[in-house]
Amino acid sequence: MIEASDPVDPVAKHLAEGEAALVLVESLLLTLIAKGVLTVDEVVQTVESVTAVKRQIAADSKERALSALAAGLLSRISRSLEAVPQDGSDLL
């Protein structure tokens, strides 16, 4: 485990934080579907809305490449969620 006193490349730390956040949110979404709190369609619609916003930000910002990459990741998450059974079976 990396200790706070260990030197860590700031870029690597930022990437690790982003990856951890992404995995956590995906897991939470799947748990909410499995427990019947949200439907697959509701989650997919939410992710698609966020994707559309991110694509608009990409078109309007200086960080176009980064925003476009994020939008691509969100699109892949949305497609992956579309494959989840509507009742959330097999998730937990």
DSSP file (Angstrom, degrees, kcal/mol; ACC not computed):
  #  RESIDUE AA STRUCTURE BP1 BP2  ACC     N-H-->O    O-->H-N    N-H-->O    O-->H-N    TCO  KAPPA ALPHA  PHI   PSI    X-CA   Y-CA   Z-CA
    1    1 A M              0   0    0      0, 0.0     2,-0.4     0, 0.0     0, 0.0   0.000 360.0 360.0 360.0 140.7    0.0    0.0    0.0
    2    2 A I        -     0   0    0      2,-0.0     2,-0.2     3,-0.0     6,-0.0  -0.627 360.0-145.6 -78.4 129.8    1.2    3.5   -0.8
    3    3 A E    >   -     0   0    0     -2,-0.4     3,-1.6     1,-0.1    -1,-0.0  -0.587  24.1-111.5 -91.9 157.6    1.8    5.6    2.3
    4    4 A A  T 3  S+     0   0    0      1,-0.3     4,-0.1    -2,-0.2    -1,-0.1   0.794 118.3  54.9 -58.7 -28.8    1.2    9.3    2.4
    5    5 A S  T 3  S+     0   0    0      2,-0.1    -1,-0.3     0, 0.0    -3,-0.0   0.621  85.7 100.9 -82.5 -12.3    5.0    9.9    2.7
    6    6 A D  S <  S-     0   0    0     -3,-1.6     2,-0.3     1,-0.1    -4,-0.0  -0.508  83.5-110.9 -72.9 138.1    5.8    7.9   -0.5
    7    7 A P        -     0   0    0      0, 0.0     2,-0.4     0, 0.0    -1,-0.1  -0.537  40.3-175.2 -69.6 130.2    6.5   10.0   -3.5
    8    8 A V        -     0   0    0     -2,-0.3     3,-0.0    -4,-0.1    -4,-0.0  -0.993  31.1-114.1-129.9 131.9    3.7    9.7   -6.0
    9    9 A D     >  -     0   0    0     -2,-0.4     4,-2.5     1,-0.2     5,-0.2  -0.458  25.3-136.0 -60.1 127.1    3.5   11.1   -9.5
   10   10 A P  H  > S+     0   0    0      0, 0.0     4,-2.3     0, 0.0    -1,-0.2   0.852 104.0  51.5 -57.8 -35.6    0.7   13.7   -9.4
   11   11 A V  H  > S+     0   0    0      2,-0.2     4,-2.6     1,-0.2     5,-0.2   0.932 110.4  47.9 -67.0 -44.6   -0.6   12.5  -12.8
   12   12 A A  H  > S+     0   0    0      1,-0.2     4,-2.5     2,-0.2    -1,-0.2   0.898 112.0  50.7 -62.2 -40.0   -0.7    8.8  -11.6
   13   13 A K  H  X S+     0   0    0     -4,-2.5     4,-2.4     2,-0.2    -1,-0.2   0.926 110.7  48.6 -63.0 -44.2   -2.4    9.9   -8.4
   14   14 A H  H  X S+     0   0    0     -4,-2.3     4,-2.2    -5,-0.2    -2,-0.2   0.912 112.1  48.5 -62.9 -43.0   -5.1   11.8  -10.4
   15   15 A L  H  X S+     0   0    0     -4,-2.6     4,-2.5     2,-0.2    -1,-0.2   0.905 111.2  50.3 -63.4 -41.7   -5.6    8.8  -12.8
   16   16 A A  H  X S+     0   0    0     -4,-2.5     4,-2.5     2,-0.2    -2,-0.2   0.896 110.0  50.3 -64.5 -40.2   -5.9    6.4   -9.8
   17   17 A E  H  X S+     0   0    0     -4,-2.4     4,-2.3     2,-0.2    -1,-0.2   0.913 111.6  48.5 -63.6 -42.5   -8.5    8.7   -8.1
   18   18 A G  H  X S+     0   0    0     -4,-2.2     4,-2.3     2,-0.2    -2,-0.2   0.910 112.2  48.2 -63.5 -43.0  -10.5    8.9  -11.3
   19   19 A E  H  X S+     0   0    0     -4,-2.5     4,-2.5     2,-0.2     5,-0.2   0.914 111.6  49.7 -64.5 -42.7  -10.4    5.1  -11.8
   20   20 A A  H  X S+     0   0    0     -4,-2.5     4,-2.3     1,-0.2    -2,-0.2   0.910 111.8  48.7 -62.7 -41.7  -11.5    4.5   -8.2
   21   21 A A  H  X S+     0   0    0     -4,-2.3     4,-2.5     2,-0.2     5,-0.2   0.909 111.3  49.9 -64.5 -41.9  -14.4    7.0   -8.6
   22   22 A L  H  X S+     0   0    0     -4,-2.3     4,-2.5     2,-0.2     5,-0.2   0.931 112.4  46.0 -63.1 -47.0  -15.5    5.4  -11.8
   23   23 A V  H  X S+     0   0    0     -4,-2.5     4,-2.2     1,-0.2    -1,-0.2   0.902 113.2  50.9 -63.6 -41.0  -15.5    1.9  -10.4
   24   24 A L  H  X S+     0   0    0     -4,-2.3     4,-2.4    -5,-0.2    -2,-0.2   0.935 111.7  45.9 -62.5 -46.9  -17.3    3.0   -7.2
   25   25 A V  H  X S+     0   0    0     -4,-2.5     4,-2.6     2,-0.2    -2,-0.2   0.908 111.9  51.3 -65.6 -42.2  -20.0    4.8   -9.1
   26   26 A E  H  X S+     0   0    0     -4,-2.5     4,-2.3    -5,-0.2    -1,-0.2   0.924 111.6  48.4 -59.2 -43.1  -20.6    1.9  -11.5
   27   27 A S  H  X S+     0   0    0     -4,-2.2     4,-2.2     1,-0.2    -2,-0.2   0.903 110.9  50.1 -64.6 -41.7  -20.8   -0.5   -8.5
   28   28 A L  H  X S+     0   0    0     -4,-2.4     4,-2.5     2,-0.2    -1,-0.2   0.912 109.9  50.6 -63.4 -42.4  -23.3    1.8   -6.8
   29   29 A L  H  X S+     0   0    0     -4,-2.6     4,-2.0     1,-0.2    -2,-0.2   0.926 111.5  47.7 -61.3 -44.6  -25.5    2.0   -9.9
   30   30 A L  H  X S+     0   0    0     -4,-2.3     4,-2.7     1,-0.2    -1,-0.2   0.878 111.3  51.0 -64.8 -37.1  -25.5   -1.7  -10.3
   31   31 A T  H  X S+     0   0    0     -4,-2.2     4,-2.2     2,-0.2     6,-0.2   0.912 108.6  51.3 -65.6 -42.2  -26.4   -2.1   -6.6
   32   32 A L  H  <>S+     0   0    0     -4,-2.5     5,-2.0     2,-0.2     6,-1.4   0.877 112.7  46.6 -63.0 -37.2  -29.3    0.4   -6.9
   33   33 A I  H ><5S+     0   0    0     -4,-2.0     3,-1.5     4,-0.2    -2,-0.2   0.947 111.8  50.2 -67.0 -48.2  -30.6   -1.6   -9.9
   34   34 A A  H 3<5S+     0   0    0     -4,-2.7    -2,-0.2     1,-0.3    -1,-0.2   0.836 111.3  48.6 -61.2 -34.0  -30.2   -5.0   -8.1
   35   35 A K  T 3<5S-     0   0    0     -4,-2.2    -1,-0.3    -5,-0.2    -2,-0.2   0.460 114.7-116.2 -87.2  -0.7  -32.1   -3.7   -5.1
   36   36 A G  T < 5S+     0   0    0     -3,-1.5    -3,-0.2     2,-0.3    -2,-0.1   0.630  81.8 121.4  79.4  12.7  -34.9   -2.3   -7.2
   37   37 A V  S   <S+     0   0    0     -5,-2.0     2,-0.3    -6,-0.2    -4,-0.2   0.899  83.0  16.1 -73.7 -41.0  -34.3    1.4   -6.2
   38   38 A L  S    S-     0   0    0     -6,-1.4    -2,-0.3    -9,-0.2    -1,-0.2  -0.945  80.2-125.3-128.4 151.7  -33.7    2.4   -9.9
   39   39 A T     >  -     0   0    0     -2,-0.3     4,-2.1     1,-0.1     5,-0.2  -0.538  27.5-113.1 -88.8 163.0  -34.5    0.6  -13.1
   40   40 A V  H  > S+     0   0    0     46,-0.5     4,-3.0     1,-0.2     5,-0.2   0.925 119.4  53.4 -58.2 -44.4  -32.0   -0.2  -15.8
   41   41 A D  H  > S+     0   0    0      1,-0.2     4,-2.6     2,-0.2    -1,-0.2   0.893 107.3  50.6 -60.7 -40.4  -33.8    2.3  -18.1
   42   42 A E  H  > S+     0   0    0      2,-0.2     4,-2.1     1,-0.2    -1,-0.2   0.915 113.4  45.2 -63.1 -43.0  -33.6    5.1  -15.4
   43   43 A V  H  X S+     0   0    0     -4,-2.1     4,-2.6     2,-0.2     5,-0.2   0.926 113.5  49.0 -68.4 -44.1  -29.9    4.5  -15.0
   44   44 A V  H  X S+     0   0    0     -4,-3.0     4,-2.7     1,-0.2    -2,-0.2   0.925 111.3  50.5 -61.1 -43.9  -29.2    4.3  -18.7
   45   45 A Q  H  X S+     0   0    0     -4,-2.6     4,-2.1    -5,-0.2    -1,-0.2   0.899 110.9  49.3 -61.3 -40.8  -31.1    7.5  -19.3
   46   46 A T  H  X S+     0   0    0     -4,-2.1     4,-2.3     2,-0.2    -2,-0.2   0.937 112.2  46.8 -63.5 -47.3  -29.2    9.3  -16.5
   47   47 A V  H  X S+     0   0    0     -4,-2.6     4,-2.4     1,-0.2    -2,-0.2   0.896 111.9  51.5 -63.4 -39.6  -25.8    8.2  -17.9
   48   48 A E  H  X S+     0   0    0     -4,-2.7     4,-2.2    -5,-0.2    -1,-0.2   0.873 108.8  51.3 -65.4 -36.1  -26.9    9.2  -21.4
   49   49 A S  H  X S+     0   0    0     -4,-2.1     4,-2.1     2,-0.2    -2,-0.2   0.921 110.9  47.3 -64.9 -44.1  -27.9   12.7  -20.1
   50   50 A V  H  X S+     0   0    0     -4,-2.3     4,-2.6     1,-0.2    -2,-0.2   0.893 110.5  53.5 -63.6 -39.5  -24.5   13.1  -18.5
   51   51 A T  H  X S+     0   0    0     -4,-2.4     4,-2.5     2,-0.2    -2,-0.2   0.917 107.7  50.1 -61.1 -44.0  -22.9   12.0  -21.7
   52   52 A A  H  X S+     0   0    0     -4,-2.2     4,-2.0     2,-0.2    -1,-0.2   0.907 111.4  48.5 -62.3 -41.8  -24.8   14.6  -23.7
   53   53 A V  H  X S+     0   0    0     -4,-2.1     4,-2.5     2,-0.2    -1,-0.2   0.925 111.2  50.1 -63.1 -44.0  -23.7   17.3  -21.2
   54   54 A K  H  X S+     0   0    0     -4,-2.6     4,-2.4     1,-0.2    -2,-0.2   0.885 109.0  51.8 -63.9 -38.3  -20.1   16.1  -21.4
   55   55 A R  H  X S+     0   0    0     -4,-2.5     4,-1.8     2,-0.2    -1,-0.2   0.887 110.1  49.4 -64.7 -37.8  -20.2   16.2  -25.2
   56   56 A Q  H  X S+     0   0    0     -4,-2.0     4,-1.5     2,-0.2    -2,-0.2   0.910 110.4  50.0 -66.6 -41.5  -21.5   19.8  -25.1
   57   57 A I  H  X S+     0   0    0     -4,-2.5     4,-1.2     1,-0.2    -2,-0.2   0.907 108.6  53.8 -61.3 -41.2  -18.8   20.8  -22.7
   58   58 A A  H  < S+     0   0    0     -4,-2.4     3,-0.4     1,-0.2    -1,-0.2   0.889 109.1  48.1 -60.7 -39.2  -16.2   19.2  -25.0
   59   59 A A  H  < S+     0   0    0     -4,-1.8    -1,-0.2     1,-0.2    -2,-0.2   0.792 119.2  39.0 -71.7 -27.1  -17.5   21.2  -27.9
   60   60 A D  H  < S+     0   0    0     -4,-1.5     2,-0.2    -3,-0.2    -1,-0.2   0.451 106.1  73.1-103.7  -1.9  -17.4   24.5  -25.9
   61   61 A S  S  < S-     0   0    0     -4,-1.2     3,-0.4    -3,-0.4     6,-0.0  -0.623  75.8-122.6-118.5 170.7  -14.2   24.1  -23.8
   62   62 A K  S    S+     0   0    0      1,-0.2     2,-0.5    -2,-0.2     3,-0.3   0.683 108.0  67.2 -76.8 -20.3  -10.5   24.2  -24.0
   63   63 A E     >  +     0   0    0      1,-0.2     4,-2.6    -6,-0.2     5,-0.3  -0.267  61.8 140.5 -95.0  46.1  -10.4   20.7  -22.6
   64   64 A R  H  >  +     0   0    0     -2,-0.5     4,-2.6    -3,-0.4    -1,-0.2   0.901  68.2  48.4 -58.4 -46.4  -12.0   19.2  -25.7
   65   65 A A  H  > S+     0   0    0     -3,-0.3     4,-2.2     2,-0.2    -1,-0.2   0.923 114.1  45.8 -64.3 -44.4   -9.8   16.0  -25.8
   66   66 A L  H  > S+     0   0    0      2,-0.2     4,-2.3     1,-0.2    -1,-0.2   0.925 115.1  46.7 -64.8 -45.0  -10.3   15.3  -22.1
   67   67 A S  H  X S+     0   0    0     -4,-2.6     4,-2.4     1,-0.2    -2,-0.2   0.876 111.0  52.5 -65.5 -36.9  -14.1   15.9  -22.3
   68   68 A A  H  X S+     0   0    0     -4,-2.6     4,-2.1    -5,-0.3    -1,-0.2   0.900 109.4  49.5 -66.1 -40.0  -14.4   13.8  -25.4
   69   69 A L  H  X S+     0   0    0     -4,-2.2     4,-2.2     2,-0.2    -2,-0.2   0.923 111.1  49.6 -62.7 -43.5  -12.6   10.9  -23.7
   70   70 A A  H  X S+     0   0    0     -4,-2.3     4,-2.4     1,-0.2    -2,-0.2   0.909 109.5  51.3 -62.1 -42.1  -14.9   11.2  -20.7
   71   71 A A  H  X S+     0   0    0     -4,-2.4     4,-2.2     1,-0.2    -1,-0.2   0.886 108.6  52.3 -62.7 -38.5  -17.9   11.2  -23.0
   72   72 A G  H  X S+     0   0    0     -4,-2.1     4,-2.0     2,-0.2    -1,-0.2   0.908 108.9  49.3 -63.7 -42.0  -16.6    8.1  -24.6
   73   73 A L  H  X S+     0   0    0     -4,-2.2     4,-2.1     1,-0.2    -2,-0.2   0.916 110.5  50.7 -62.3 -42.8  -16.2    6.3  -21.3
   74   74 A L  H  X S+     0   0    0     -4,-2.4     4,-2.5     1,-0.2    -2,-0.2   0.889 107.6  53.4 -62.8 -39.1  -19.7    7.3  -20.3
   75   75 A S  H  X S+     0   0    0     -4,-2.2     4,-2.4     1,-0.2    -1,-0.2   0.907 108.4  49.9 -62.3 -41.1  -21.1    5.9  -23.6
   76   76 A R  H  X S+     0   0    0     -4,-2.0     4,-2.3     2,-0.2    -1,-0.2   0.894 109.9  50.7 -65.1 -39.0  -19.4    2.6  -22.9
   77   77 A I  H  X S+     0   0    0     -4,-2.1     4,-2.6     2,-0.2    -2,-0.2   0.926 109.9  50.8 -62.8 -44.1  -20.9    2.5  -19.4
   78   78 A S  H  X S+     0   0    0     -4,-2.5     4,-1.8     1,-0.2    -2,-0.2   0.925 111.0  47.4 -59.8 -46.2  -24.3    3.2  -20.9
   79   79 A R  H  X S+     0   0    0     -4,-2.4     4,-0.6     1,-0.2    -1,-0.2   0.890 111.9  51.2 -63.7 -38.4  -24.0    0.4  -23.4
   80   80 A S  H >< S+     0   0    0     -4,-2.3     3,-1.0     1,-0.2     4,-0.3   0.908 108.9  50.5 -64.3 -42.2  -22.8   -2.0  -20.7
   81   81 A L  H >< S+     0   0    0     -4,-2.6     3,-1.8     1,-0.3    -1,-0.2   0.835  99.4  65.2 -66.2 -32.2  -25.8   -1.1  -18.5
   82   82 A E  H 3< S+     0   0    0     -4,-1.8    -1,-0.3     1,-0.3    -2,-0.2   0.743  96.6  58.3 -62.1 -21.5  -28.2   -1.7  -21.4
   83   83 A A  T << S+     0   0    0     -3,-1.0    -1,-0.3    -4,-0.6    -2,-0.2   0.560  82.7 104.5 -84.5  -8.3  -27.1   -5.4  -21.2
   84   84 A V  S <  S-     0   0    0     -3,-1.8     6,-0.1    -4,-0.3   -44,-0.1  -0.539  85.6-103.6 -74.0 135.7  -28.2   -5.7  -17.6
   85   85 A P    >   -     0   0    0      0, 0.0     3,-2.3     0, 0.0    -1,-0.1  -0.309  28.7-120.1 -56.8 141.6  -31.4   -7.6  -17.1
   86   86 A Q  T 3  S+     0   0    0      1,-0.3   -46,-0.5     2,-0.1   -45,-0.1   0.802 113.6  51.1 -56.8 -31.1  -34.3   -5.2  -16.4
   87   87 A D  T 3  S-     0   0    0    -48,-0.1    -1,-0.3   -47,-0.1   -51,-0.0   0.459 111.3-120.6 -87.5   1.1  -35.0   -6.9  -13.0
   88   88 A G    X   +     0   0    0     -3,-2.3     3,-1.2     1,-0.2     4,-0.4   0.619  54.3 162.9  73.3  11.2  -31.3   -6.6  -12.0
   89   89 A S  T 3   +     0   0    0      1,-0.2    -1,-0.2     2,-0.1   -55,-0.0  -0.246  58.5  27.7 -63.5 154.6  -31.0  -10.3  -11.6
   90   90 A D  T 3  S+     0   0    0     -6,-0.1    -1,-0.2   -56,-0.1    -2,-0.1   0.570  94.9 100.1  71.3  11.4  -27.5  -11.8  -11.5
   91   91 A L    <         0   0    0     -3,-1.2    -2,-0.1   -61,-0.1    -1,-0.1   0.819 360.0 360.0 -94.3 -34.9  -26.1   -8.6  -10.1
   92   92 A L              0   0    0     -4,-0.4    -3,-0.1   -58,-0.1    -1,-0.1   0.409 360.0 360.0-115.6 360.0  -25.8   -9.4   -6.4
